[in-house]
Amino acid sequence: MEYAYRYGDPGRLYLNVTNRCTNRCSFCIRYHTRSLGGSILWGGPEPDLDGLREAVGARGAPEDFNEFIWCGFGEPTYRLDLIKEAADWLRSGGATVRLNTNGHACLIHGRDVLAELAAAVDAVSVSLNAPNCQRYLELCHPDPASIPEVGALSREDFWNATLDFLTRAPEYFREVQASVVAFTLSAEEVEESRALARSIGIERFRVR
Ligand code: SF4
């Protein structure tokens, strides 16, 4: 897989560092294609910091970008270690760092990692994806087997983890956004999701 890719705005560089994910979303693009924006995002080993540096370097220097975005064909916070290691270098040219996440980082690592993430990331976009637990399970199919080392988890734990992450995120990150996928929800469900986000203090809401 390619570890760094452009998609749209040339001032942004996306970082794709794992194909592991806690969800099996019915709408996930990775079940339909191995590539995005001409870059292969699926398959192969995960990078270490040197591998990531090499991939970014092939696209430009840190100062050539306004924003780096941890986002790809998997849940980036599996690579919390790399997100933390790369932070100073990614910011060295003045760029900000964004994380696109499903909000399961604390479940994945079996502890509260928001403070660690906040030291390495300026903004987060959290995939809320649903107005309630039932619809989340129907659409996102969280898989407890995706993090066996944490022990017994219910599928509902994943919805609760997303809500917990979103609820506490404004304490830690400069910018917090919740998002849903338009074609998977009715117009009413989109508004219910927006209202849910607002009820936990998240005003920035994206229908993607
Ligand atoms: S959380 Fe994201 S990467 Fe994981 S299955 Fe869902 S859409 Fe795909």
Boltz pocket constraint, residues with backbone or C-beta under 6 A from the ligand:
constraints:
  - pocket:
      binder: B
      contacts: [[A, 20], [A, 21], [A, 22], [A, 23], [A, 24], [A, 25], [A, 27], [A, 28], [A, 29], [A, 30], [A, 72], [A, 73], [A, 74], [A, 75], [A, 102], [A, 127], [A, 140]]
      max_distance: 6.0
